[in-house]
C-alpha cells in the first residue's frame, strides 16, 4: 500500500518565482544542448534504410539519447554549482 506523501507548507511566492525562473533557465539550456543531438537523430532516421531501423539505427539513437541525458545531468549540476545564477 502506498503511504501518503507528507506535504509541507506551500512555498512562498518568492520561492515559487525563483523555481519558475530556474526551471526556465534550465529548460533553455537543455533545449540548446539537445538541439544538435536531436538533429543527429533526425538525420539518422531520415537516412536509414528500412532494414537497419532496428539494428544499427536503434543503437545510434540510444547512444544519442544517452548523450542527451548526460548533457541534462551536467546542465543541472552546473546550475547548482553556480548557485542558480
C-alpha positions in Angstrom: 0.0 0.0 0.0 1.3 3.4 -0.8 1.9 5.8 2.1 0.7 9.3 1.8 3.3 11.9 1.0 3.8 14.5 3.6 3.1 17.9 2.2 4.9 20.8 3.9 3.8 24.3 3.8 3.1 25.9 0.5 6.2 27.7 -1.0 6.3 31.4 -0.6 5.6 33.4 -3.8 9.3 34.3 -3.9 10.3 30.6 -3.7 7.8 29.7 -6.4 9.1 32.6 -8.6 12.7 31.5 -8.0 11.8 27.9 -9.0 10.0 29.1 -12.1 13.0 31.2 -13.2 15.4 28.4 -12.5 13.2 26.0 -14.4 13.0 28.3 -17.4 16.8 28.9 -17.4 17.4 25.1 -17.2 14.9 24.5 -20.0 16.6 27.0 -22.3 20.0 25.4 -21.6 18.7 21.9 -22.1 17.0 22.8 -25.4 20.2 24.4 -26.7 22.3 21.4 -25.7 19.8 18.9 -27.0 19.1 20.5 -30.4 22.2 19.3 -32.2 21.7 15.8 -30.8 18.1 15.8 -31.9 19.2 16.9 -35.4 21.6 14.0 -35.5 18.7 11.7 -34.5 16.5 13.1 -37.3 19.3 12.7 -39.8 19.9 9.1 -38.7 16.3 8.3 -39.1 15.9 10.1 -42.4 19.0 8.4 -43.9 18.4 4.9 -42.5 17.4 2.1 -44.9 14.4 0.1 -43.7 16.4 -2.9 -43.0 18.6 -1.0 -40.5 15.9 0.7 -38.5 16.0 -1.9 -35.7 19.7 -2.6 -35.9 22.5 0.0 -36.1 20.0 2.8 -36.2 18.5 1.7 -32.9 22.0 1.6 -31.3 22.8 5.0 -32.7 19.6 6.6 -31.4 20.2 5.0 -28.0 23.7 6.5 -27.9 22.4 9.9 -28.8 19.6 9.6 -26.2 22.2 8.8 -23.6 24.2 11.9 -24.7 21.0 14.0 -24.2 20.5 12.6 -20.7 24.2 13.1 -19.8 24.0 16.7 -21.0 20.9 17.3 -19.0 22.5 15.9 -15.9 25.6 18.1 -16.4 23.5 21.1 -17.0 21.6 20.6 -13.7 24.9 20.0 -11.8 26.5 23.1 -13.4 23.5 25.2 -12.5 23.6 24.1 -8.8 27.4 24.8 -8.6 26.8 28.3 -9.9 24.1 28.7 -7.2 21.4 29.1 -9.9 22.8 32.3 -11.2 
